[in-house]
Amino acid sequence: MRAVIDPEIRLFLNEMKARWAQHPPFETLDFPQQRAVSEKVRERWAEGGPVMAETIEREFDAGAGALRLRIHRPAGVEAPAPALVYLHGGGFTLFSIDTHDRLMREYAAAGGFIVIGVDYPLSPEHKYPVALDRIEALMLWLGAHGDQWGVDPEWLAIGGDSAGANLSFATALRLRARGEGGRVRAILSNYGYFTPDVSDEAEAQFGGPGSIMDRAEAQNYYANYFSDWDREKDDPLACPILADLGALPPVLLVIPECDLLTEQSIAMAARLEEAGVDVTATTYPGATHSFLEAMSVAQVARDAIADGAAFVRRSLG
């Protein structure tokens, strides 16, 4: 039986579609213009939400290149505190800590931990592994010096949505290879994008005209990210579903029922379980890609955010 989109998520998608219609066709825009339009379209979904006790922005270079960071500390949380490093989605190409600002504040307030949002360099101007290099350097710096920002270096989690989930796994794998796997205590994966391979069944059921994302769009994002498609499509740090996943920290996979990438999270859950990783995979009925951004109008989004915050809180003691 075909999955049915949640009515509140459908309202979210309809409003998004109406907002996109106010701008020129996306394919006629260059990448800076696409990003500017994406920020305007998603502006409404970043508004409101919890007020933080403190929010600090930093331009920071941990040795691999500059990152723009936003650090949210919720009320009642004193330094040094556990922290979630959050990596926004957008196909390695779009979005920012501004489009995902409310989501990060929601996690901070619900979980009682600091959230560090990362504006990593975007593709195609910055190809794989530039963003990964800088995120890895940030995690190593936090593990040694996080107390300078009120962060407990012993209690760090990493997470993100879509491409951000990909980068979260890749960073954890990089740290593991360095012998620093213990730096990350948990991975929060929201509708992760782990490989450019999308099945015909997924495209038929959740892609096609009018969908929030179809196979061609998804694969274009990977084309932006890769320097060499034939080589990097088999690279486990670019496509972490191909990696040896053993000895990773606990993982929560947030899986929308009605998403082109649902099959990837289901496959990742099976691979993690086979590798002996403590993994929880939760499917949210009627949810689509990007559904967490609908938190102001959709209960299913609020439920998933609460689940993610609780998972990180438990993992960070």
DOKE-382328 format. One record per residue: residue number from 0; y, z, x of N, C-alpha, C in turn. Coordinates in steps of 0.2 Angstrom, whole numbers, padded with zeros to 4 digits, always signed. Layout:
 num   n.Y   n.Z   n.X  ca.Y  ca.Z  ca.X   c.Y   c.Z   c.X
 NUM     Y     Z     X     Y     Z     X     Y     Z     X
...
END
This chain:
 num   n.Y   n.Z   n.X  ca.Y  ca.Z  ca.X   c.Y   c.Z   c.X
   0 -0006 +0000 +0004 +0000 +0000 +0000 +0006 +0000 +0004
   1 +0011 -0004 +0003 +0017 -0005 +0007 +0021 +0002 +0006
   2 +0024 +0004 +0012 +0028 +0010 +0012 +0035 +0009 +0008
   3 +0037 +0014 +0005 +0043 +0013 +0001 +0049 +0017 +0005
   4 +0054 +0014 +0006 +0060 +0018 +0009 +0063 +0023 +0004
   5 +0064 +0029 +0007 +0067 +0035 +0004 +0073 +0033 +0001
   6 +0075 +0035 -0006 +0081 +0032 -0009 +0087 +0034 -0006
   7 +0087 +0040 -0003 +0093 +0042 +0001 +0094 +0038 +0008
   8 +0089 +0037 +0011 +0089 +0032 +0017 +0091 +0025 +0015
   9 +0089 +0023 +0009 +0091 +0017 +0006 +0099 +0016 +0005
  10 +0102 +0022 +0003 +0109 +0022 +0002 +0113 +0022 +0009
  11 +0110 +0025 +0014 +0112 +0025 +0021 +0112 +0018 +0023
  12 +0107 +0014 +0022 +0106 +0008 +0025 +0111 +0003 +0021
  13 +0112 +0004 +0015 +0116 -0001 +0011 +0123 +0000 +0014
  14 +0125 +0007 +0015 +0132 +0008 +0017 +0133 +0005 +0024
  15 +0128 +0006 +0028 +0128 +0003 +0035 +0129 -0005 +0034
  16 +0125 -0008 +0030 +0125 -0015 +0029 +0132 -0017 +0027
  17 +0135 -0014 +0022 +0142 -0015 +0020 +0147 -0015 +0026
  18 +0146 -0010 +0030 +0151 -0009 +0036 +0150 -0014 +0041
  19 +0144 -0017 +0042 +0143 -0022 +0046 +0146 -0028 +0044
  20 +0146 -0029 +0037 +0149 -0035 +0034 +0157 -0036 +0035
  21 +0160 -0030 +0036 +0167 -0030 +0037 +0169 -0033 +0044
  22 +0164 -0035 +0048 +0166 -0037 +0055 +0162 -0044 +0056
  23 +0165 -0048 +0061 +0162 -0054 +0063 +0154 -0054 +0064
  24 +0150 -0059 +0063 +0143 -0059 +0064 +0142 -0057 +0071
  25 +0137 -0052 +0072 +0136 -0049 +0078 +0134 -0054 +0084
  26 +0131 -0059 +0082 +0128 -0064 +0087 +0134 -0068 +0090
  27 +0140 -0068 +0087 +0146 -0071 +0089 +0150 -0067 +0094
  28 +0148 -0061 +0095 +0152 -0056 +0099 +0149 -0056 +0106
  29 +0153 -0054 +0111 +0151 -0053 +0118 +0149 -0045 +0118
  30 +0146 -0043 +0123 +0143 -0036 +0123 +0149 -0031 +0122
  31 +0154 -0031 +0126 +0160 -0026 +0124 +0162 -0026 +0117
  32 +0162 -0032 +0114 +0164 -0032 +0107 +0159 -0030 +0102
  33 +0152 -0031 +0104 +0147 -0028 +0100 +0147 -0021 +0100
  34 +0148 -0018 +0106 +0149 -0010 +0107 +0154 -0008 +0103
  35 +0160 -0011 +0103 +0166 -0009 +0099 +0164 -0009 +0092
  36 +0161 -0014 +0089 +0160 -0014 +0082 +0154 -0009 +0080
  37 +0150 -0008 +0084 +0144 -0003 +0083 +0147 +0004 +0083
  38 +0152 +0005 +0087 +0155 +0012 +0086 +0159 +0013 +0080
  39 +0162 +0007 +0077 +0166 +0008 +0071 +0161 +0009 +0065
  40 +0156 +0005 +0065 +0151 +0005 +0060 +0148 +0012 +0059
  41 +0147 +0015 +0065 +0143 +0022 +0065 +0148 +0028 +0065
  42 +0154 +0026 +0065 +0159 +0032 +0065 +0158 +0037 +0060
  43 +0157 +0034 +0054 +0157 +0039 +0048 +0151 +0044 +0049
  44 +0145 +0042 +0052 +0139 +0046 +0053 +0140 +0051 +0058
  45 +0145 +0051 +0062 +0146 +0056 +0067 +0151 +0061 +0065
  46 +0154 +0060 +0059 +0159 +0065 +0057 +0156 +0071 +0054
  47 +0160 +0077 +0054 +0157 +0083 +0051 +0152 +0086 +0055
  48 +0149 +0091 +0051 +0143 +0094 +0055 +0146 +0101 +0058
  49 +0141 +0104 +0062 +0143 +0111 +0065 +0149 +0110 +0070
  50 +0153 +0116 +0070 +0158 +0117 +0075 +0155 +0121 +0081
  51 +0156 +0118 +0087 +0154 +0121 +0093 +0158 +0127 +0095
  52 +0155 +0132 +0098 +0160 +0137 +0102 +0163 +0134 +0108
  53 +0160 +0129 +0111 +0163 +0125 +0116 +0160 +0118 +0117
  54 +0165 +0113 +0118 +0163 +0107 +0120 +0167 +0104 +0126
  55 +0163 +0102 +0131 +0166 +0100 +0138 +0164 +0093 +0139
  56 +0169 +0089 +0141 +0167 +0082 +0144 +0168 +0082 +0151
  57 +0163 +0079 +0155 +0163 +0078 +0162 +0162 +0071 +0164
  58 +0165 +0069 +0169 +0163 +0063 +0173 +0159 +0065 +0179
  59 +0153 +0064 +0180 +0149 +0067 +0185 +0145 +0062 +0188
  60 +0144 +0063 +0195 +0139 +0059 +0199 +0135 +0064 +0203
  61 +0128 +0063 +0201 +0124 +0068 +0205 +0121 +0064 +0211
  62 +0124 +0059 +0213 +0121 +0055 +0219 +0119 +0048 +0218
  63 +0118 +0046 +0211 +0115 +0040 +0210 +0120 +0035 +0206
  64 +0126 +0038 +0205 +0131 +0034 +0201 +0134 +0038 +0195
  65 +0139 +0036 +0193 +0143 +0041 +0188 +0140 +0041 +0181
  66 +0141 +0046 +0178 +0139 +0047 +0171 +0144 +0051 +0167
  67 +0145 +0049 +0161 +0150 +0053 +0156 +0145 +0057 +0152
  68 +0147 +0064 +0153 +0143 +0069 +0149 +0147 +0073 +0144
  69 +0144 +0075 +0139 +0147 +0079 +0134 +0142 +0085 +0133
  70 +0145 +0091 +0134 +0141 +0097 +0134 +0143 +0102 +0128
  71 +0138 +0103 +0123 +0140 +0106 +0117 +0136 +0113 +0118
  72 +0140 +0119 +0117 +0137 +0125 +0117 +0139 +0128 +0110
  73 +0134 +0130 +0106 +0135 +0132 +0099 +0137 +0140 +0099
  74 +0139 +0142 +0094 +0141 +0149 +0093 +0135 +0154 +0094
  75 +0137 +0159 +0097 +0131 +0164 +0098 +0127 +0163 +0104
  76 +0128 +0158 +0108 +0124 +0156 +0114 +0128 +0158 +0120
  77 +0126 +0162 +0124 +0129 +0164 +0130 +0126 +0161 +0136
  78 +0130 +0160 +0141 +0127 +0157 +0148 +0124 +0163 +0152
  79 +0119 +0161 +0156 +0116 +0154 +0156 +0111 +0153 +0150
  80 +0111 +0147 +0147 +0107 +0146 +0141 +0102 +0140 +0142
  81 +0096 +0140 +0139 +0092 +0134 +0139 +0096 +0128 +0137
  82 +0094 +0122 +0139 +0098 +0116 +0137 +0093 +0110 +0136
  83 +0095 +0106 +0131 +0092 +0099 +0129 +0096 +0094 +0132
  84 +0094 +0090 +0136 +0098 +0084 +0139 +0096 +0078 +0134
  85 +0101 +0075 +0130 +0100 +0070 +0125 +0102 +0064 +0127
  86 +0098 +0059 +0126 +0099 +0052 +0128 +0099 +0047 +0122
  87 +0105 +0045 +0120 +0106 +0041 +0114 +0102 +0034 +0114
  88 +0101 +0032 +0108 +0097 +0025 +0107 +0102 +0020 +0107
  89 +0100 +0014 +0106 +0104 +0008 +0106 +0101 +0002 +0110
  90 +0095 +0002 +0111 +0092 -0004 +0114 +0094 -0005 +0121
  91 +0096 +0001 +0125 +0098 +0001 +0132 +0105 -0003 +0132
  92 +0108 -0005 +0126 +0113 -0010 +0126 +0119 -0007 +0123
  93 +0118 -0003 +0117 +0123 -0001 +0113 +0124 +0007 +0112
  94 +0129 +0009 +0109 +0130 +0016 +0107 +0132 +0020 +0112
  95 +0133 +0027 +0111 +0136 +0031 +0116 +0135 +0039 +0113
  96 +0138 +0043 +0117 +0138 +0050 +0115 +0143 +0051 +0109
  97 +0147 +0046 +0108 +0151 +0047 +0102 +0148 +0045 +0095
  98 +0143 +0040 +0096 +0140 +0038 +0090 +0135 +0043 +0088
  99 +0132 +0047 +0093 +0127 +0052 +0092 +0130 +0059 +0092
 100 +0136 +0060 +0092 +0139 +0067 +0093 +0137 +0072 +0088
 101 +0137 +0070 +0081 +0135 +0075 +0076 +0128 +0076 +0077
 102 +0123 +0072 +0079 +0116 +0073 +0079 +0115 +0078 +0085
 103 +0119 +0078 +0090 +0118 +0082 +0096 +0121 +0089 +0094
 104 +0126 +0090 +0090 +0129 +0096 +0088 +0124 +0099 +0083
 105 +0121 +0095 +0079 +0116 +0098 +0074 +0110 +0101 +0078
 106 +0108 +0098 +0083 +0102 +0101 +0087 +0104 +0107 +0090
 107 +0110 +0107 +0093 +0113 +0113 +0096 +0113 +0119 +0091
 108 +0116 +0118 +0086 +0117 +0123 +0081 +0111 +0126 +0078
 109 +0106 +0121 +0076 +0100 +0123 +0073 +0095 +0126 +0078
 110 +0095 +0124 +0085 +0091 +0127 +0089 +0093 +0133 +0094
 111 +0100 +0134 +0094 +0103 +0139 +0098 +0102 +0138 +0105
 112 +0103 +0132 +0107 +0103 +0130 +0114 +0109 +0125 +0116
 113 +0110 +0124 +0122 +0115 +0119 +0124 +0112 +0112 +0124
 114 +0117 +0107 +0122 +0115 +0100 +0122 +0119 +0097 +0126
 115 +0116 +0093 +0131 +0120 +0089 +0136 +0119 +0082 +0134
 116 +0124 +0078 +0131 +0124 +0071 +0129 +0126 +0067 +0135
 117 +0122 +0062 +0136 +0123 +0057 +0142 +0125 +0050 +0140
 118 +0130 +0048 +0143 +0132 +0041 +0142 +0130 +0038 +0148
 119 +0124 +0035 +0148 +0121 +0031 +0154 +0123 +0024 +0154
 120 +0123 +0021 +0160 +0125 +0014 +0160 +0121 +0009 +0156
 121 +0124 +0005 +0152 +0121 +0000 +0148 +0119 -0007 +0151
 122 +0114 -0010 +0148 +0112 -0016 +0149 +0116 -0021 +0145
 123 +0117 -0028 +0147 +0114 -0031 +0153 +0118 -0030 +0159
 124 +0124 -0027 +0159 +0128 -0026 +0165 +0124 -0022 +0170
 125 +0120 -0017 +0168 +0116 -0012 +0172 +0109 -0013 +0170
 126 +0105 -0016 +0174 +0098 -0018 +0173 +0094 -0012 +0175
 127 +0088 -0012 +0172 +0083 -0007 +0175 +0082 -0007 +0182
 128 +0082 -0002 +0186 +0081 +0005 +0184 +0088 +0009 +0185
 129 +0094 +0006 +0184 +0100 +0009 +0185 +0101 +0016 +0181
 130 +0100 +0015 +0175 +0101 +0021 +0170 +0096 +0026 +0172
 131 +0090 +0024 +0173 +0085 +0029 +0175 +0086 +0033 +0181
 132 +0089 +0029 +0186 +0090 +0032 +0192 +0096 +0038 +0191
 133 +0101 +0037 +0187 +0106 +0041 +0186 +0104 +0047 +0182
 134 +0100 +0046 +0177 +0097 +0052 +0173 +0093 +0056 +0177
 135 +0088 +0053 +0181 +0084 +0057 +0186 +0088 +0062 +0190
 136 +0093 +0059 +0193 +0098 +0062 +0198 +0101 +0068 +0194
 137 +0103 +0067 +0188 +0106 +0072 +0184 +0101 +0078 +0183
 138 +0095 +0076 +0181 +0090 +0082 +0180 +0088 +0086 +0186
 139 +0088 +0082 +0192 +0087 +0086 +0198 +0093 +0091 +0199
 140 +0099 +0088 +0198 +0105 +0092 +0199 +0105 +0098 +0195
 141 +0103 +0097 +0188 +0103 +0103 +0184 +0098 +0108 +0186
 142 +0092 +0106 +0188 +0087 +0110 +0190 +0089 +0114 +0196
 143 +0094 +0112 +0200 +0096 +0116 +0206 +0103 +0120 +0205
 144 +0107 +0117 +0200 +0114 +0119 +0200 +0116 +0120 +0193
 145 +0112 +0120 +0188 +0114 +0120 +0181 +0118 +0126 +0179
 146 +0117 +0132 +0183 +0120 +0138 +0181 +0128 +0137 +0182
 147 +0130 +0132 +0186 +0137 +0131 +0187 +0140 +0129 +0180
 148 +0136 +0126 +0175 +0138 +0124 +0169 +0136 +0128 +0163
 149 +0134 +0134 +0165 +0131 +0139 +0160 +0124 +0137 +0157
 150 +0121 +0133 +0161 +0114 +0131 +0159 +0109 +0134 +0163
 151 +0103 +0137 +0160 +0098 +0140 +0164 +0094 +0134 +0167
 152 +0094 +0134 +0174 +0090 +0128 +0177 +0082 +0129 +0176
 153 +0080 +0134 +0174 +0073 +0135 +0173 +0070 +0133 +0166
 154 +0075 +0131 +0161 +0073 +0130 +0154 +0077 +0124 +0152
 155 +0074 +0118 +0154 +0077 +0111 +0152 +0072 +0107 +0148
 156 +0075 +0104 +0143 +0071 +0099 +0139 +0075 +0093 +0140
 157 +0071 +0087 +0138 +0074 +0081 +0138 +0072 +0077 +0132
 158 +0076 +0073 +0129 +0075 +0069 +0123 +0079 +0064 +0121
 159 +0078 +0060 +0116 +0082 +0055 +0114 +0079 +0051 +0109
 160 +0082 +0046 +0106 +0080 +0041 +0101 +0079 +0034 +0103
 161 +0074 +0031 +0101 +0073 +0024 +0103 +0073 +0023 +0110
 162 +0078 +0019 +0113 +0078 +0018 +0120 +0079 +0024 +0124
 163 +0082 +0029 +0121 +0083 +0036 +0124 +0077 +0040 +0124
 164 +0072 +0039 +0120 +0065 +0042 +0120 +0062 +0038 +0126
 165 +0062 +0032 +0127 +0059 +0028 +0133 +0062 +0031 +0139
 166 +0068 +0032 +0140 +0071 +0035 +0146 +0069 +0042 +0147
 167 +0068 +0046 +0142 +0066 +0053 +0142 +0059 +0053 +0145
 168 +0054 +0049 +0143 +0048 +0049 +0146 +0048 +0046 +0153
 169 +0052 +0041 +0154 +0052 +0038 +0161 +0055 +0043 +0166
 170 +0060 +0047 +0164 +0063 +0052 +0168 +0058 +0058 +0170
 171 +0054 +0060 +0165 +0049 +0065 +0166 +0043 +0062 +0171
 172 +0042 +0056 +0170 +0037 +0053 +0174 +0039 +0053 +0182
 173 +0046 +0051 +0182 +0049 +0051 +0189 +0049 +0058 +0192
 174 +0051 +0063 +0188 +0051 +0070 +0191 +0044 +0072 +0193
 175 +0039 +0070 +0189 +0032 +0072 +0190 +0030 +0069 +0197
 176 +0032 +0063 +0198 +0030 +0059 +0204 +0033 +0063 +0210
 177 +0039 +0066 +0209 +0042 +0069 +0215 +0039 +0076 +0216
 178 +0035 +0078 +0212 +0032 +0085 +0212 +0037 +0090 +0208
 179 +0041 +0087 +0204 +0046 +0091 +0200 +0045 +0091 +0193
 180 +0039 +0090 +0191 +0037 +0089 +0184 +0039 +0095 +0180
 181 +0039 +0101 +0183 +0040 +0107 +0179 +0048 +0108 +0178
 182 +0052 +0104 +0180 +0059 +0104 +0178 +0060 +0103 +0171
 183 +0055 +0099 +0168 +0056 +0097 +0161 +0051 +0101 +0157
 184 +0053 +0105 +0152 +0049 +0110 +0148 +0046 +0106 +0142
 185 +0050 +0101 +0140 +0048 +0098 +0133 +0051 +0091 +0133
 186 +0048 +0087 +0129 +0051 +0080 +0128 +0051 +0079 +0120
 187 +0057 +0078 +0118 +0058 +0076 +0111 +0059 +0069 +0110
 188 +0055 +0065 +0106 +0055 +0058 +0106 +0056 +0056 +0099
 189 +0062 +0053 +0097 +0063 +0051 +0090 +0063 +0043 +0090
 190 +0058 +0041 +0086 +0057 +0034 +0085 +0057 +0030 +0092
 191 +0053 +0032 +0096 +0053 +0029 +0103 +0052 +0022 +0103
 192 +0055 +0018 +0108 +0054 +0011 +0110 +0051 +0011 +0117
 193 +0044 +0010 +0117 +0040 +0011 +0123 +0037 +0004 +0126
 194 +0038 -0001 +0123 +0036 -0008 +0125 +0039 -0013 +0121
 195 +0040 -0019 +0124 +0043 -0025 +0120 +0038 -0028 +0115
 196 +0031 -0026 +0116 +0026 -0029 +0112 +0026 -0026 +0105
 197 +0028 -0030 +0100 +0028 -0028 +0093 +0023 -0033 +0089
 198 +0018 -0030 +0085 +0013 -0033 +0082 +0015 -0038 +0076
 199 +0012 -0043 +0075 +0013 -0047 +0069 +0013 -0042 +0063
 200 +0009 -0038 +0062 +0008 -0033 +0056 +0015 -0029 +0055
 201 +0017 -0026 +0061 +0024 -0022 +0061 +0029 -0027 +0059
 202 +0030 -0033 +0062 +0035 -0038 +0060 +0035 -0039 +0052
 203 +0029 -0041 +0050 +0028 -0043 +0043 +0030 -0037 +0038
 204 +0028 -0031 +0040 +0029 -0025 +0036 +0036 -0023 +0036
 205 +0039 -0022 +0042 +0045 -0019 +0043 +0051 -0023 +0046
 206 +0050 -0029 +0048 +0055 -0033 +0051 +0057 -0038 +0047
 207 +0059 -0044 +0049 +0061 -0049 +0045 +0068 -0049 +0043
 208 +0071 -0054 +0039 +0078 -0054 +0037 +0080 -0047 +0032
 209 +0085 -0044 +0034 +0088 -0039 +0030 +0085 -0032 +0033
 210 +0080 -0032 +0037 +0078 -0026 +0040 +0083 -0023 +0045
 211 +0082 -0016 +0046 +0087 -0013 +0051 +0086 -0015 +0058
 212 +0079 -0018 +0059 +0078 -0021 +0066 +0072 -0025 +0065
 213 +0072 -0031 +0068 +0066 -0035 +0068 +0064 -0036 +0075
 214 +0058 -0040 +0076 +0055 -0041 +0082 +0060 -0044 +0087
 215 +0063 -0050 +0085 +0067 -0053 +0089 +0073 -0049 +0092
 216 +0076 -0045 +0088 +0081 -0041 +0090 +0079 -0035 +0095
 217 +0073 -0032 +0093 +0070 -0027 +0098 +0069 -0030 +0105
 218 +0066 -0036 +0105 +0064 -0039 +0111 +0070 -0042 +0115
 219 +0075 -0043 +0112 +0082 -0045 +0115 +0084 -0039 +0119
 220 +0083 -0033 +0116 +0086 -0027 +0120 +0082 -0026 +0126
 221 +0075 -0027 +0126 +0072 -0027 +0132 +0074 -0033 +0137
 222 +0075 -0038 +0134 +0077 -0044 +0139 +0084 -0042 +0142
 223 +0088 -0038 +0139 +0094 -0036 +0142 +0093 -0031 +0147
 224 +0088 -0027 +0146 +0086 -0021 +0151 +0083 -0024 +0157
 225 +0078 -0029 +0156 +0074 -0031 +0162 +0078 -0036 +0167
 226 +0077 -0035 +0173 +0079 -0041 +0178 +0074 -0046 +0178
 227 +0067 -0044 +0178 +0062 -0049 +0179 +0057 -0047 +0173
 228 +0057 -0051 +0168 +0052 -0049 +0162 +0045 -0049 +0164
 229 +0043 -0054 +0167 +0035 -0054 +0169 +0033 -0048 +0173
 230 +0037 -0046 +0178 +0035 -0040 +0182 +0036 -0034 +0178
 231 +0042 -0033 +0175 +0044 -0026 +0172 +0041 -0025 +0166
 232 +0038 -0030 +0162 +0035 -0028 +0156 +0028 -0024 +0157
 233 +0026 -0024 +0163 +0020 -0020 +0165 +0022 -0014 +0169
 234 +0028 -0013 +0170 +0030 -0007 +0174 +0030 -0001 +0170
 235 +0026 +0004 +0171 +0025 +0010 +0167 +0032 +0014 +0166
 236 +0037 +0013 +0171 +0043 +0017 +0170 +0048 +0013 +0166
 237 +0047 +0007 +0165 +0051 +0003 +0160 +0047 +0003 +0153
 238 +0041 +0003 +0153 +0037 +0003 +0147 +0032 +0009 +0147
 239 +0034 +0015 +0146 +0030 +0021 +0147 +0024 +0022 +0144
 240 +0023 +0018 +0138 +0016 +0019 +0135 +0011 +0016 +0140
 241 +0012 +0013 +0145 +0007 +0010 +0150 +0006 +0015 +0155
 242 +0010 +0021 +0155 +0009 +0025 +0161 +0003 +0030 +0161
 243 +0001 +0033 +0166 -0003 +0039 +0166 +0001 +0045 +0164
 244 -0001 +0047 +0158 +0003 +0052 +0155 +0001 +0059 +0156
 245 -0004 +0060 +0160 -0006 +0067 +0162 -0001 +0071 +0165
 246 -0002 +0078 +0163 +0003 +0083 +0166 +0010 +0083 +0164
 247 +0011 +0079 +0158 +0018 +0080 +0155 +0019 +0086 +0151
 248 +0025 +0088 +0150 +0026 +0094 +0146 +0024 +0093 +0138
 249 +0025 +0098 +0134 +0024 +0097 +0127 +0029 +0092 +0124
 250 +0026 +0088 +0120 +0030 +0082 +0117 +0030 +0083 +0109
 251 +0035 +0081 +0106 +0036 +0080 +0099 +0038 +0073 +0098
 252 +0034 +0069 +0094 +0035 +0063 +0092 +0038 +0063 +0085
 253 +0044 +0061 +0083 +0047 +0060 +0077 +0046 +0053 +0075
 254 +0042 +0052 +0069 +0040 +0045 +0068 +0042 +0043 +0061
 255 +0046 +0039 +0060 +0048 +0036 +0053 +0042 +0032 +0050
 256 +0041 +0033 +0044 +0036 +0029 +0041 +0037 +0022 +0041
 257 +0043 +0020 +0040 +0045 +0013 +0038 +0049 +0010 +0044
 258 +0046 +0009 +0050 +0050 +0007 +0056 +0045 +0002 +0059
 259 +0049 -0003 +0062 +0046 -0008 +0066 +0042 -0005 +0072
 260 +0044 +0001 +0075 +0042 +0004 +0080 +0037 +0010 +0079
 261 +0035 +0011 +0072 +0031 +0016 +0071 +0024 +0016 +0074
 262 +0022 +0010 +0075 +0015 +0009 +0078 +0015 +0011 +0086
 263 +0021 +0010 +0089 +0022 +0012 +0096 +0021 +0020 +0096
 264 +0024 +0024 +0092 +0024 +0031 +0092 +0017 +0033 +0091
 265 +0013 +0030 +0086 +0007 +0032 +0084 +0002 +0031 +0090
 266 +0003 +0025 +0094 -0001 +0023 +0100 +0001 +0028 +0105
 267 +0007 +0030 +0106 +0009 +0035 +0111 +0006 +0042 +0110
 268 +0006 +0044 +0104 +0002 +0050 +0102 -0005 +0050 +0104
 269 -0008 +0045 +0103 -0015 +0044 +0105 -0016 +0045 +0112
 270 -0012 +0041 +0116 -0012 +0041 +0123 -0011 +0048 +0126
 271 -0006 +0051 +0123 -0004 +0058 +0126 -0010 +0063 +0125
 272 -0013 +0062 +0119 -0019 +0067 +0117 -0024 +0065 +0122
 273 -0026 +0059 +0123 -0031 +0057 +0128 -0030 +0060 +0135
 274 -0023 +0061 +0137 -0021 +0063 +0143 -0021 +0071 +0144
 275 -0022 +0074 +0138 -0023 +0081 +0138 -0016 +0084 +0137
 276 -0011 +0081 +0135 -0004 +0083 +0134 -0004 +0087 +0127
 277 +0000 +0092 +0127 +0001 +0096 +0120 +0006 +0091 +0116
 278 +0004 +0088 +0111 +0008 +0083 +0108 +0007 +0084 +0100
 279 +0013 +0084 +0097 +0014 +0085 +0090 +0017 +0078 +0087
 280 +0014 +0075 +0083 +0016 +0069 +0080 +0017 +0070 +0072
 281 +0024 +0069 +0070 +0025 +0070 +0063 +0028 +0064 +0060
 282 +0025 +0062 +0055 +0028 +0056 +0051 +0032 +0058 +0045
 283 +0038 +0055 +0045 +0043 +0057 +0039 +0043 +0051 +0034
 284 +0040 +0053 +0028 +0039 +0048 +0023 +0046 +0044 +0021
 285 +0046 +0038 +0020 +0052 +0034 +0018 +0057 +0033 +0023
 286 +0056 +0036 +0029 +0061 +0036 +0034 +0061 +0029 +0038
 287 +0066 +0027 +0041 +0067 +0020 +0044 +0069 +0022 +0051
 288 +0070 +0017 +0055 +0073 +0017 +0062 +0080 +0020 +0061
 289 +0083 +0024 +0065 +0089 +0027 +0065 +0090 +0032 +0059
 290 +0085 +0034 +0056 +0086 +0038 +0050 +0089 +0045 +0052
 291 +0089 +0048 +0058 +0092 +0054 +0059 +0100 +0054 +0058
 292 +0103 +0048 +0059 +0110 +0047 +0058 +0112 +0048 +0051
 293 +0107 +0048 +0046 +0109 +0049 +0039 +0109 +0056 +0037
 294 +0109 +0061 +0042 +0109 +0068 +0040 +0113 +0071 +0035
 295 +0119 +0067 +0034 +0124 +0070 +0030 +0122 +0068 +0022
 296 +0118 +0063 +0022 +0116 +0061 +0015 +0108 +0061 +0013
 297 +0104 +0062 +0018 +0097 +0062 +0017 +0093 +0068 +0019
 298 +0089 +0071 +0015 +0086 +0077 +0016 +0080 +0076 +0022
 299 +0077 +0070 +0021 +0072 +0069 +0026 +0075 +0069 +0033
 300 +0081 +0067 +0034 +0084 +0067 +0041 +0085 +0074 +0043
 301 +0088 +0078 +0038 +0089 +0085 +0040 +0083 +0089 +0041
 302 +0077 +0087 +0038 +0071 +0090 +0039 +0068 +0089 +0046
 303 +0069 +0082 +0048 +0067 +0080 +0055 +0071 +0083 +0061
 304 +0077 +0084 +0059 +0082 +0087 +0064 +0080 +0095 +0065
 305 +0079 +0098 +0060 +0076 +0105 +0060 +0070 +0106 +0064
 306 +0065 +0101 +0062 +0059 +0101 +0066 +0060 +0100 +0073
 307 +0064 +0095 +0075 +0065 +0094 +0082 +0069 +0100 +0086
 308 +0073 +0103 +0082 +0077 +0109 +0085 +0072 +0115 +0086
 309 +0068 +0116 +0081 +0063 +0121 +0082 +0058 +0120 +0087
 310 +0056 +0114 +0088 +0051 +0112 +0094 +0054 +0114 +0100
 311 +0060 +0111 +0101 +0064 +0113 +0108 +0065 +0120 +0109
 312 +0067 +0124 +0104 +0068 +0131 +0104 +0062 +0134 +0106
 313 +0056 +0133 +0103 +0050 +0136 +0105 +0048 +0134 +0112
 314 +0049 +0128 +0114 +0047 +0126 +0121 +0051 +0129 +0126
 315 +0057 +0130 +0125 +0062 +0133 +0129 +0062 +0141 +0129
 316 +0057 +0144 +0126 +0057 +0151 +0126 +0062 +0155 +0122
END
